[in-house]
Amino acid sequence: MKKNRSMLTVTTGAIALAMFASQAVQAKTVHVKMVAKETTVEIDNKGTTYPAWTFDGAIPGKIVRVTEGDVIDFELVNPKTNKESHSMDFHAAEVDVLGEFAAVKPGETKHFKFTAKRAGVWMYHCGASVMAQHIARGMYGVIIVDPKEGYSKKFPKPDREYVLVQGQYFPDADNYKGMIANEGYAGSLINGKMFHYDPVHDPDASLVLQSKPGERVRIYFVNANINEPVAFHPIAGIWDRVFINGNPENVLEDMATYNVAVSEAGAFDIVSPADRATNNAIVDHTMKAALRGAITVLMNKPDADPAAGKGDNLIVR
């Protein structure tokens, strides 16, 4: 009996060691470099320009996508040509706000590592003072941490994926006190532009989201407003599933509208009727936001671009 127990202990230990080794092999280090760029961007479909602060020159910054357990090896470069200090705050990181998230002066570089321990969809943004101004002027983006277990019946594989980030537009870029007080809020930006994907309300809009009838479309949404929550709603549709913060364990089904707090994120699945072409308008149901730019058209049609919402095409530009 003692021999059997000993063999059982050895076998159990070997299995545990093998599982640990397998997990260790699967985890990887992902190198991410961003450059803080104080530049000019277009904030509507007419070409209106705005003096933005950005990561790599775009609003939002590039998508960072990793798997749960991966190590993010991050470098932020703040060129000496910039006037402001900048920083990086990954909401997926568990680190030291006074260390890793400290501001970087012009001409300096910041480097740190962290492990993406929790699956989900997370905002990242500049946290340098005045934080509200840095975010409002465009320094934000999305980090997706895919679950290490992969897809499941509860968390099905989508046919297409898109990223939408909503931000507030304050024309007076220097008035940070007004931003904090929510004064001068003149528009809602979706991926950096008002009515970015809405040719219905803006004749100058030329882009939409696309899928084929019956496909499962997963939208990774981040509320990058500095003051306003978002009532996220698909007009002419229902959220089949809402994964709060993008975590497969935090699932809701059959939702008309889900309220997304400031800086919060989520994954939202919608499945269109399979027997006909349809359209959805994905909106912030808060009308002051929707009618200032927070409307996105999703066209469900048989001839949808086969590359749209797949691979690296998650942000339509």
Secondary structure, DSSP 8 states (H G I E B T S, - for coil): -HHHHHHHHHHHHHHHHHHHHHHHHH--EEEEEEEEEEEEEE-STT--EEEEEEETTBSS---EEEETT-EEEEEEEE-TT-SS-B--EETT--S-TTTTT--B-TTEEEEEEEE--S-EEEEEE---SSHHHHHHTT-EEEEEEE-TT---SSS---SEEEEEEEEEE-S-TT-HHHHHTTTT--EEEETTBTTTB-TTT-TT----EEE-TT-EEEEEEEE--SS--EEEEEETS-EEEEEETT-TTSEEEEES-EEE-TT-EEEEEEE--TTS-EEEEEEESSHHHHTTT-EEEEEE-TT--TTTTSTTTTS--
